[in-house]
Amino acid sequence: MSGPFEIRYLSTAENDLDNIFDYIMKDNPSAAVSLLEKFDYSISQLAINPEIGVVPKDYRLKKLGYKILIIGKYLVFYVVKANTVQIRRIIHGARQYSFLL
């Protein structure tokens, strides 16, 4: 694989990120900003090495080419297409997720 890869957020992932930020912002604005910076840094690393995520255990997701980047308690689901990393969902790790994708 050659790089750098373009990072592209699908609208569902952008909504996920907005919802996470808004939820945390209500109780702890500095924690919300800190988490957003952590997301930004960690996801930007995919532009250099999109293989850093783990392969999901779910057979359907694995077959569809998904990888998961773990950021704290959150899971970033993404797929690599050509020279683009598509960020598809960002959810809390405690949630059931197979029906979301």
RAKA-V661360 format. One record per residue. N is the residue number from 0. D_CENTER is the distance of its C-alpha to the mean C-alpha in whole Angstrom. Layout:
n: [N	N]
d_center: [D_CENTER	D_CENTER]
//
This chain:
n: [0	1	2	3	4	5	6	7	8	9	10	11	12	13	14	15	16	17	18	19	20	21	22	23	24	25	26	27	28	29	30	31	32	33	34	35	36	37	38	39	40	41	42	43	44	45	46	47	48	49	50	51	52	53	54	55	56	57	58	59	60	61	62	63	64	65	66	67	68	69	70	71	72	73	74	75	76	77	78	79	80	81	82	83	84	85	86	87	88	89	90	91	92	93	94	95	96	97	98	99	100]
d_center: [20	21	19	18	15	14	11	11	9	10	12	11	7	10	12	9	9	13	14	12	14	17	17	17	19	22	23	22	21	21	18	16	17	16	13	12	13	11	8	10	11	9	7	10	11	10	13	15	14	12	13	12	10	12	13	13	16	17	19	18	14	16	18	16	14	11	9	7	6	8	8	11	11	8	6	2	5	6	10	12	15	18	17	14	10	9	6	7	6	5	8	10	11	15	14	15	13	15	16	13	12]
//
